[in-house]
Amino acid sequence: MQSRKNSIAETLTNIFVGYSINLVANLIILPIFFGIHISMQKNLELVLLYTLISVARMYFIRRFFTKRTEKKYRQRGIAHV
């Protein structure tokens, strides 16, 4: 089982890496493939919005699988820590 401290570290690392990748990707992909040129400020805002959506998505998927796993353990009568 993962400790809360490690869970926080994993989450923050995932957010930082995703934010950084999306920031660079927007700088490259938007002008080359779509002819869209936006300021760095707008790029930062757009990537922040994508990041918030991604965090919400990760949370709900994690909760879905946690509930599914807990249900499986309850059905089998196994104590789940």
C-alpha positions as CSV (number, residue, x, y, z in Angstrom):
1,M,0.0,0.0,0.0
2,Q,1.3,3.4,-0.9
3,S,1.8,6.0,1.9
4,R,0.0,9.3,1.8
5,K,3.4,11.0,1.5
6,N,4.3,9.0,-1.5
7,S,0.8,9.5,-3.0
8,I,1.3,13.3,-2.7
9,A,4.8,13.1,-4.2
10,E,3.5,11.0,-7.1
11,T,0.6,13.3,-7.8
12,L,2.7,16.5,-7.7
13,T,5.3,14.9,-10.0
14,N,2.6,13.8,-12.4
15,I,1.1,17.3,-12.4
16,F,4.5,19.0,-12.9
17,V,5.6,16.6,-15.7
18,G,2.2,16.9,-17.5
19,Y,2.2,20.7,-17.2
20,S,5.7,20.9,-18.6
21,I,5.0,18.6,-21.5
22,N,1.8,20.4,-22.5
23,L,3.5,23.8,-22.3
24,V,6.2,22.8,-24.7
25,A,3.8,20.8,-26.9
26,N,1.5,23.9,-27.3
27,L,4.5,26.1,-28.2
28,I,5.4,23.6,-31.0
29,I,2.1,22.1,-32.1
30,L,-0.2,25.1,-32.2
31,P,1.8,27.2,-34.7
32,I,3.1,24.4,-36.9
33,F,0.0,22.3,-37.3
34,F,-2.8,24.9,-36.8
35,G,-1.2,28.2,-37.6
36,I,-2.2,29.5,-34.1
37,H,0.2,31.9,-32.4
38,I,-0.6,32.7,-28.8
39,S,1.3,34.7,-26.2
40,M,3.2,32.9,-23.4
41,Q,0.6,34.2,-20.9
42,K,-2.3,32.7,-22.9
43,N,-0.3,29.4,-23.3
44,L,0.3,29.2,-19.5
45,E,-3.5,29.8,-19.0
46,L,-4.4,27.2,-21.5
47,V,-2.0,24.6,-20.1
48,L,-3.3,25.4,-16.6
49,L,-6.8,24.7,-17.7
50,Y,-5.8,21.4,-19.3
51,T,-3.9,20.5,-16.1
52,L,-7.0,21.1,-13.9
53,I,-9.1,18.9,-16.3
54,S,-6.4,16.2,-16.1
55,V,-6.3,16.3,-12.3
56,A,-10.1,15.9,-12.1
57,R,-10.0,13.1,-14.6
58,M,-7.2,11.2,-12.7
59,Y,-9.1,11.7,-9.4
60,F,-12.4,10.3,-10.7
61,I,-10.8,7.4,-12.4
62,R,-8.8,6.5,-9.3
63,R,-11.9,6.7,-7.2
64,F,-13.8,4.5,-9.6
65,F,-11.2,1.8,-9.5
66,T,-10.8,2.1,-5.7
67,K,-14.5,1.5,-5.2
68,R,-14.5,-1.4,-7.7
69,T,-11.6,-3.0,-5.8
70,E,-13.3,-2.5,-2.4
71,K,-16.5,-4.0,-3.7
72,K,-14.7,-7.0,-5.0
73,Y,-13.0,-7.5,-1.6
74,R,-16.4,-7.1,0.3
75,Q,-18.0,-9.6,-2.0
76,R,-15.3,-12.2,-1.2
77,G,-15.4,-11.3,2.5
78,I,-11.8,-10.2,2.6
79,A,-10.7,-7.4,4.8
80,H,-9.1,-4.8,2.6
81,V,-6.6,-2.4,4.1
